[in-house]
């Protein structure tokens, strides 16, 4: 290889390596994603292993939130990437938005179901556009086995 092609190759490599973000791993959530977080407030329910424990920070207070589902509306990013970016931090996510919308989190009772919709605006920041709070969903109580008919049935009258 002559000197000119080598210099061109070295120049190209130097340009690529010095590009902003080259070789740097991004931590957190990229900005501009429209996401929906679904879960409930308060501590994890007994035997509820389908949730991820997060802490939400809003208007000066932290709130425990059990994340059950994440939907990414406008990107190909996997929901698990978002969850993995939030888990190591406390608070996990900083919520911003209109005070009336954020007050719904403050007024939610422990166990209330929340659906939080918003745009990511920083590494762990969410610009909340909508928050729907609903009463806790009741888990059906398992049915107890019925007694056998012979034990609970009254004797048949004789003629």
C-alpha positions in Angstrom: 0.0 0.0 0.0 1.4 3.3 -1.0 1.6 6.4 1.3 -1.4 8.2 -0.1 -4.0 5.4 0.5 -2.6 4.9 4.0 -2.9 8.6 4.8 -6.5 8.6 3.5 -7.3 5.5 5.6 -5.7 7.0 8.7 -7.6 10.3 8.1 -10.9 8.4 7.8 -10.3 6.4 11.0 -9.3 9.5 12.9 -12.5 11.3 11.8 -14.7 8.4 12.7 -13.1 7.9 16.1 -13.3 11.6 17.0 -17.0 11.9 16.0 -19.2 12.9 19.0 -20.4 9.8 20.8 -18.0 7.5 19.0 -17.2 4.6 21.2 -19.2 6.1 24.1 -22.0 4.0 25.5 -25.1 6.0 26.2 -26.5 5.5 29.6 -30.1 6.1 30.5 -32.9 6.7 28.2 -32.5 8.6 24.9 -34.5 11.8 24.6 -37.6 12.1 22.5 -39.2 8.8 23.2 -42.9 8.6 23.8 -43.4 6.0 26.5 -46.3 4.7 28.6 -45.5 3.3 32.1 -48.1 1.1 33.7 -48.1 -0.2 37.3 -49.3 0.7 40.7 -48.2 2.9 43.6 -46.7 1.7 46.9 -44.8 -1.4 48.0 -44.9 -4.6 46.0 -47.8 -6.9 46.7 -47.1 -10.3 48.2 -46.1 -12.8 45.5 -46.2 -10.2 42.8 -43.0 -11.0 41.0 -44.0 -9.5 37.7 -43.2 -6.0 38.8 -40.0 -3.9 38.9 -39.6 -1.6 41.9 -38.9 2.0 40.8 -38.9 5.3 42.6 -40.5 8.3 40.9 -39.5 11.8 41.9 -42.2 14.5 41.4 -42.6 18.0 42.8 -40.1 17.5 45.6 -41.3 14.0 46.8 -40.3 10.4 45.9 -43.0 7.8 45.3 -42.6 4.0 45.2 -43.9 2.6 41.9 -44.3 -1.0 40.9 -43.8 -1.1 37.1 -45.7 -3.8 35.3 -45.5 -2.8 31.7 -43.6 -0.3 29.5 -44.7 0.6 26.0 -42.5 2.5 23.6 -44.7 4.3 21.1 -42.4 6.0 18.6 -39.1 4.0 18.5 -37.6 0.6 18.0 -36.1 0.7 21.5 -37.0 -2.3 23.6 -38.9 -1.7 26.8 -36.3 -3.8 28.6 -33.7 -1.3 27.6 -35.7 1.4 29.4 -36.2 -0.7 32.5 -32.5 -1.6 32.7 -31.6 2.1 32.4 -33.8 3.0 35.4 -33.3 0.2 37.8 -29.9 1.2 39.3 -31.0 4.7 40.3 -33.1 6.1 43.2 -35.0 8.1 42.2 -35.4 6.1 39.1 -37.2 8.6 37.0 -37.7 12.4 37.4 -41.2 13.5 36.4 -41.9 17.0 35.0 -45.1 18.5 33.7 -48.1 20.5 34.6 -48.7 20.6 38.3 -52.3 19.5 37.9 -51.2 16.3 36.1 -48.4 15.6 38.5 -50.7 16.1 41.5 -52.5 12.9 40.5 -49.5 10.9 41.6 -49.4 12.7 44.9 -53.1 12.1 45.5 -53.0 8.4 44.5 -53.5 5.9 47.3 -51.2 3.0 47.8 -52.1 0.2 45.4 -53.8 2.6 42.8 -53.1 1.7 39.2 -51.3 4.3 37.2 -50.7 4.8 33.4 -48.1 7.5 32.9 -47.6 8.8 29.4 -44.8 11.2 28.5 -41.8 12.1 26.4 -38.3 11.4 27.6 -36.3 14.6 27.9 -33.1 13.5 29.4 -31.3 10.6 30.8 -33.9 9.8 33.4 -36.4 12.6 32.9 -40.0 12.2 31.7 -42.1 15.1 30.5 -45.5 13.8 31.6 -48.4 14.6 29.2 -51.0 12.3 30.8 -51.5 10.4 34.0 -54.5 8.1 34.5 -55.1 6.9 38.1 -57.7 4.2 38.8 -58.5 2.1 41.8 -56.6 -1.0 42.4 -57.5 -4.0 40.3 -58.8 -6.8 42.5 -57.1 -10.1 42.2 -59.7 -12.9 42.1 -59.7 -15.1 45.2 -59.2 -18.7 44.3 -62.3 -20.8 44.7 -62.3 -23.2 47.6 -63.0 -26.8 46.6 -66.7 -27.7 47.0 -67.6 -30.3 49.5 -68.4 -33.7 48.1 -72.1 -34.1 47.4 -72.4 -37.2 49.7 -71.1 -35.3 52.7 -73.1 -32.1 52.3 -76.3 -33.5 50.9 -79.3 -34.2 53.2 -80.6 -37.7 53.2 -83.3 -38.3 50.7 -86.8 -38.7 52.2 -88.1 -42.2 52.2 -91.7 -42.9 51.0 
